[in-house]
Amino acid sequence: MKGIVFTEFIELMETKFGANMAEQVIMDANLPSGGVYTRVGTYDHDEIVALVLTLSEKTGLAVPDLIQAFGTHLLRRFTVLFPAFFAELPEITDFLMKVDDYIHAEVRKLYPDATLPNLQTHLQDNGDLEMIYKSDRMMGDLAEGLIAGAIEHFGQSHDYQRQDLDQEGEAQCIRFMITAR
């Protein structure tokens, strides 16, 4: 998993819960890396899981809620760090339809070893967008938070619904429907 995910999670912990809490979570998670990350490094996915679980234990907040909040935070940060991805696509449905083919393709150019989820999108005749998320990383809650963050960012009147589907092998599969209000 790319280091930007770790550095942004630590930033979220510091912002929402304070630097002392973030430091305590890193220490108590007993991470092989020691909790030292660079944005461009690659780290074991299990470390982010350990950080989230430890933060959940310390705050009493549910793991899915923490991961969704992180997804929303991450989308906000991406708008600052990678504004070109957002400026070119003024509509949320256009943006979400381009994530896999455009944004993930750019990520793969920079980081050929990146393991990204598979996203399939289908724009329906009524303008609703169906997105199928598949990943063996089991980070559907993060995808949900990213979608919520995109809805917030684009400022359009949209809602989403999540339907967990049967797993395909080791892959978590989720159907998101993004609809205009």
C-alpha positions in Angstrom: 0.0 0.0 0.0 1.4 3.4 -0.9 2.8 5.6 1.8 0.4 8.5 1.1 -2.4 6.4 2.6 -0.3 6.1 5.8 0.8 9.7 6.0 -2.7 10.9 5.5 -4.1 8.5 8.1 -1.6 9.8 10.6 -2.5 13.4 9.6 -6.2 12.6 10.2 -5.4 11.1 13.6 -3.4 14.2 14.6 -6.1 16.6 13.3 -9.1 14.8 14.8 -7.7 13.2 18.0 -4.4 15.1 18.7 -0.7 14.4 18.2 -0.5 12.5 21.5 -3.2 10.1 20.4 -1.6 9.6 17.0 1.8 8.9 18.7 0.2 6.5 21.2 -1.7 4.6 18.4 1.6 4.2 16.4 3.4 2.9 19.4 0.7 0.5 20.5 0.1 -0.8 17.0 3.5 -2.4 17.2 4.3 -1.8 13.5 7.2 -3.4 11.7 8.0 -0.1 10.1 7.9 1.7 13.5 5.3 4.0 12.0 7.8 5.9 9.9 6.3 6.4 6.4 7.1 8.4 3.3 4.4 9.4 0.8 6.1 7.4 -2.1 7.1 4.4 -0.1 5.2 1.1 -0.2 4.2 -0.6 3.1 2.4 -3.7 4.2 -1.4 -3.3 4.1 -1.5 -5.0 7.5 0.0 -1.9 9.0 -2.9 0.3 8.1 -5.2 -2.3 9.5 -3.3 -2.3 12.8 -3.4 1.5 13.0 -7.2 1.5 12.4 -7.8 -1.3 14.9 -5.7 0.4 17.5 -7.4 3.8 17.0 -10.8 2.1 17.2 -9.8 0.5 20.6 -8.5 3.8 21.9 -11.5 5.9 20.8 -14.3 3.5 21.0 -15.3 4.4 17.4 -16.4 1.6 15.1 -13.8 0.5 12.5 -16.1 1.1 9.5 -16.9 4.6 10.7 -13.2 5.4 11.1 -12.4 4.1 7.6 -15.2 5.9 6.0 -14.2 9.2 7.7 -10.7 8.5 6.5 -12.0 8.1 2.9 -13.7 11.4 3.1 -10.6 13.0 4.5 -8.5 11.4 1.8 -10.7 12.7 -1.0 -10.4 16.2 0.4 -6.6 15.9 0.5 -6.5 14.5 -3.1 -8.4 17.7 -4.3 -5.5 19.7 -2.8 -2.6 17.4 -3.8 -3.9 16.5 -7.3 -6.2 19.4 -8.4 -5.9 18.5 -12.1 -7.9 15.3 -11.6 -10.8 17.3 -10.3 -10.6 20.4 -12.4 -11.1 18.5 -15.7 -14.3 16.8 -14.6 -17.0 19.2 -13.2 -19.7 16.5 -12.6 -19.4 13.9 -9.9 -20.6 11.1 -12.3 -18.0 12.1 -14.9 -15.4 12.0 -12.1 -16.4 8.6 -10.7 -16.5 7.1 -14.2 -12.9 8.2 -14.8 -11.4 6.9 -11.6 -10.4 3.5 -12.8 -9.5 4.3 -16.4 -7.8 7.6 -15.8 -6.8 8.2 -12.2 -5.8 4.6 -11.5 -3.9 4.5 -14.8 -1.9 7.5 -13.8 -1.2 6.0 -10.4 0.0 2.8 -12.1 2.4 4.9 -14.3 4.0 6.5 -11.2 3.8 3.3 -9.0 3.8 0.2 -11.1 3.7 -1.9 -7.9 0.5 -0.3 -6.6 -2.4 -2.6 -5.8 -5.6 -0.8 -6.7 -9.2 -1.9 -6.5 -11.1 -2.7 -9.7 -14.0 -0.3 -10.4 -16.6 -0.9 -13.0 -19.0 1.9 -13.7 -22.2 2.1 -15.7 -24.2 5.3 -16.4 -27.9 4.3 -16.6 -30.4 5.9 -18.9 -31.9 7.9 -16.0 -28.5 9.4 -15.1 -27.8 7.2 -12.0 -24.4 5.8 -11.8 -23.7 2.2 -10.8 -20.2 1.4 -9.5 -19.0 -2.0 -8.7 -16.0 -2.1 -6.4 -13.8 -5.2 -6.2 -10.7 -5.6 -4.1 -9.0 -8.3 -2.1 -7.9 -5.5 0.3 -11.4 -5.4 1.8 -11.4 -1.6 1.9 -15.0 -1.0 0.7 -15.5 1.4 3.7 -12.7 3.5 2.3 -14.3 3.5 -1.1 -17.6 4.6 0.5 -15.8 7.4 2.3 -14.2 8.5 -1.0 -17.6 8.6 -2.7 -19.1 10.6 0.2 -16.1 13.0 -0.1 -16.6 13.3 -3.9 -20.3 14.1 -3.4 -19.3 16.8 -0.9 -16.5 18.2 -3.1 -18.6 18.5 -6.2 -21.4 20.2 -4.3 -24.1 18.5 -6.3 -27.2 17.0 -4.9 -26.4 13.3 -5.0 -27.0 10.4 -2.7 -25.5 7.0 -2.7 -26.6 3.6 -1.6 -24.3 0.7 -0.8 -25.1 -3.0 -1.4 -22.5 -5.6 -0.2 -22.4 -8.4 -2.8 -21.1 -11.9 -2.4 -17.3 -12.1 -2.4 -15.6 -13.3 -5.5 -12.8 -15.5 -4.1 -10.9 -13.3 -1.8 -12.3 -10.1 -3.3 -14.8 -7.9 -1.5 -17.5 -6.8 -3.9 -19.8 -3.8 -3.4 -22.4 -2.2 -5.6 -22.7 1.6 -5.1 -25.6 3.5 -6.7 -25.0 7.2 -7.0 -28.3 9.1 -7.7 -29.2 12.7 -8.2 -31.7 14.0 -5.7 
